[in-house]
Amino acid sequence: MPRARKDHISWQPGHYYHIYNRGARRLSIFREKDNYLFVLGLIRKYLSEFNLSLIAYVLMPNHYHFLVQQLGEHNAGLLPQRVFNSASACI
């Protein structure tokens, strides 16, 4: 079954979403232990801000997976956008 394109997702309160991504050319996105801790701090911040519940996650050197429940009106897709595209994430 083909994957749904992100622009066709109907984000709904109460629904669960598997959000994942991999580094370009499978390169590492986490190079040091501090990178993982920094991202976990951003995740915590944005879960609260967007009213999301993190059910499960895995952070691996070249990719990540989040299982998120969207509790409010902010779409769950904002989580990786804010975490990985924030100006503060550019170290």
Buried (B, 14 or more C-beta within 10 A) or exposed (E): EEEEEEEEEEEEEEBEBEBEEEBEEEEEBBEEEEBBEBBEEBBEBBBEEBBBEBEEBEBEBBBBBBBBBBBEEBBBBBBBEBBBEEEEEEE
